[in-house]
Amino acid sequence: MKPALLMIGLGLLLCGEEARSEPEKMGEIFRDSDPESLEFSESLAQAEEERKISEEAKRHEEEVRSKTMSFFQAIAEGQTRAVCLMLNAGFDPDSDLPWPVPQEFVKQFDDHLVRYYVSSERGFTALMLATCLGNEVFVRILLAAGATPNKMTKRHKTFALWLAGKYGHLEIMRLLMRIGPEDPSRFLKVVVDLDAQRATLYRHNQLVMEMPISSGKRSHPTPTGQYLVTNKYKMWKSTLYHAKMPNFLRLSCGDFGLHAGHLPGYPASHGCIRLPSEMAKALFEIVPGGTLVEIVDSGSPASFVGTD
């Protein structure tokens, strides 16, 4: 072969060598290498595959986070159409508020309790937020979409019904307790008069029974307001005062209620409403969960069943 032709041939070979991709060169090297090198090659390939999977997982996580934040923002802003569109598209109504929560989201709430929960409690749900905001429409929509009423936050085990009781949202409490318009509790009402130290049970606005009480003493006054019976315990023991409380009717998930106890003839409890033993037993058997209890001062107008 002539020298000129030889040089051209070498050039073509070199060009071909440079044109080949790095993976092709590495593959050739590993094919000609020992078993340990082949094992190293497989490890590299596996590491690359794991990297791709990790990146895909991160992308998916960011997409989910972004979508979830958009859903919570729609709840916060009262965007009914956006909420319904996302739920109809398959968004999970039980999704937790993503952590950490952007400060811009937290700062839009003036209420200190809402700010605390959205910034400091993991496991806070859209149903809890709608409850705090008193948005009955969103509560109905979320429950219809399958939201879990009893889901709790991680730290303080807070749930939507407790929040509704805290804010005094009676109708939202009824929704969370699945109390319909024809539920028996709708036609019952207990009126507690603190000044008169009397409690009266009404059914369909008609007096059923009346009894003396002993409410909270001056250092632990019984709060006035409207509440619902959220829990019934045949026998309850106070976790604060270690006192037995037979036939206990808890009010709005709070730390007080009605129960059998000693009546000295004046306010003497730590905030609960003590009742005569037999009357407490009878009231416990008559009153279902969801019954309205209105605690008033003497002379305050006490609205009747169905007017709240």
N, C-alpha and C positions, 0 to 999 in steps of 0.2 A: 504494500500500500504506500502511496506517495505521502510524503510528510504533510503536505497541505490538507489532503483528505483526512489524515490521521488527526490533525488538529481540529478540523471541523467536527469530526466524530466525537472527540473528547468534549468539545464545547456543547454539543447537543446532549451528551450524557450529563454534564454538569448542570445544564439548564433544566433537564428533566428532574435531576435530584433536588434542585432548589424549588421547582414547581410543586413537588409533592408536599402535601400538608404535614404539619407536625404530628397529628395522630397517626398518619400512615407510617411515618418514619419510626415513631415510638412503637407501633405495632410490629414493625419488622425487627426492631431491636429486641423486643420481648419474645418474638417467635424464635429468635436465635439465642435467647438467654437461657439460663438455668431455671429450675422450678421455683426457686426463691424469688427470682425476678418476676416470674409469671404471677406468683401470689401477690407481690407488691402491686402489679398492674391491676389485678382484680380489686385490691384494696382501694386503689385510686378511683377506679370506676364506681365502687360502692360509695366512697366518700362524695363523689360528684353527684350521685343519685340522691344521697341523703341531703346534700346541700339544696338541690332542686326542690325536694319535698318540703324542706324547712322554709324556703322562700315562698313556696306556694301556700303553706300553712299561714305564714305571716301576712301574705296578701289577703287571704280569706278572713283572717282575724280582723284586719283593718277594715275590710268591707262590712263585716258583721257589726263592728264597733260603730262605724259611720252610720249604718242603717239604724242601729238601736238608738244612737244619740238623736237622729232625726225624728224617730218615733216619740221619744221623751220630750223633745222640743215642741212637737206638734201638740202633745198633751198640755204642756205648759202654756202654749199660746192659744189653746182652744180651737185648733184647726180640725174640725170634725171630719171634713172630707179627706184630708191627708191621713188621719188615723184609720178611717174606714178602708181607704184604698190599700194601705199597708197590711191591715188585718186580712182583707180579702185576697191579697197576694200571698198569704201564708205566713205572715210575721207572727212569732210566738208571743202571745199577750203576757206570758209569765217571764219574759226576758228581764234580767236585772239591769239596772242602770250601770253602764260600763265604768270601770275603775282604772285609773283615777278619773274623777269627774272634772271636766274643764271648768275653770273659775268663771268663765263667761256665763256658763249655765247656772252656776250657784248664785251669782250676784243678781240674777233677775228676780229672785224671790225676796220679799221684804219680811215675811214671817220667819222668826228665828227658829221655830221648830222645823219648818220645811228646810231651811238652810242647813240645819244640823243633819237631818236625815239624808239629804242629797249629797252632802259633802263628807259625812263621817260613818254612815252605816252601809256596809255591803249587803247586797240582797234586797235593796229597795226597788220595788216594782212600779210599773205604770199605774196599777190599780191603787197602790198606796198613794202615789202622787195625785191622782184624780180625786181620791178621798180627801186628802189634805186640802186640796183646792176647792172642795165642795162641789165638784162638777158631777152632778147626778147623771147627766146624759152620758158622759164617758164611762162612769161606773157601770151603767146598764150595758153599754156597747162592749166593754171589756169582759163582763161576766158572760154575755151572750157568745163572745168569741172563745170562751173557755178559760178565762183567768181564774186562778185558784185563790179563793177568799182568805184561806188560812195560811198562806205562805208567809214565812217569817224572815225578818232581817237576821243577819248572822250574829251580831253582838248582843242586842237587847231583846231579841226574839219578838220584835214588834210586828203586828199584823194589821191589816186594813180596818177591821172592826174596832180595834183599840183606838186607832187614829180617828175614826168616825166619832167614837164616844168622846174622845179628847176635845174635838172641835164642836161637839153637839149637833152633828149632822144626822138627825133622827131618820129621815127618809133613806139616806144612804145606809144607815145601820140596818134598816129593814131589808133593803136590797141585798146586803151582804149576808143577812140571816135567812134569805129566801122567804120572807114574809110577804105574801100576796095581799091584795085588797080585801079578800074574804077570809083572811086568817082570823081565828077566834080572838087573838090578842088585840085586833083592831077595835073590838067592841068593849074592851075592858080598860079601866083606868083607876089608878090609885092616887088619891090626893093626900099629901102629908102637910099638915098645918103646924109649923114649928111653934108659933106663939100659943096656939090652942092646945098643943101637944096631943093632937088627934090625927088618925089616919082613916080614910074612907075609901072603900072600894065601890066603883060603879060599873054596871053592865048596861049597855044601851042607854046611858045617862040616868039609869035608875039605881038608887042606893041598894047595895047588896049587904054590906057589913061595915061597921064602924068600931074603932077600938082606940084605947089610949096608947100613947107611945112615950118613949124617953129618947130624945135626940141628943146631938152632941153638946157637950158642955162648952162654956165660954172659951176655954183654951183650945178646944177641938170642935168648932162649930160644924154642923151639918150644912153642906152647900145647898143653896136653892137652885131651881132650874128644872128642866125637863130631861128625863132619862128613860132608857128602856131596860127592862130586865134582860140581861144577856146571859146569865148563868144561874142555875139552880143547884144547890147542894143540900141534901138532906141533913148532913152534918159537916160543918166546916170549922176549921180551927184557925184562928188568926195567926198569920205568920209574923205579925208585929207584936201583938200582946199575948199570944199563946192562950187566948180565951176561946172556949167552945161557942159556936154560933149555930144552933140547930135551925133547920128550915131557912137557910140563908138564900136570899135573892140578891145577887150582885147587880149593881146598876151601872150600865154603860161601860163595862169592863174596868170600872174604877176600883178604888180600894175601900169602898163602903157599900152598904146595902141595908136591907131589912132582914131581921132575924129575931128569934125568941131570946128574951133576956130579962134581966131584973129591971123593974119599973119603980123607982123611988118616989115618983110624983113630980119630978122636975128633970131638966136636961142633965144627963149624967154620963153619956157614952163618949167614946173617942171619935165620934163622927157618924157612926151607924145609927140606924133607927130601930130601937128595941121595941118588941111587941110582946103582948101576953102570950104565954106558951101555946095555949089551945088555939088562939086566934092566928098565931103565926103558922101553926100547922094547917089550919083551914085555908089561909091565904096561899100558902105554898101549893096546896093541892088544886086550888081554883085557877091561879094565875099561871099562864104559859109564858115561855120566853117571848120577848118582843112586846110585852105589856108596857104601856106608858105609865111612868110614875112622875107626878108633878109635885115638887117640893116648894111650898110657898110660905110667906109670912102671913099672919092673920090679917085679913082685909084685902090681900092681893087678889085680883080677879083670877079664878081658876077656870080655865077653858075646859069644855067637856070633850068627850071622846070624838075623834074625827075632825076636830077644828084646828089641830096643829099642823 
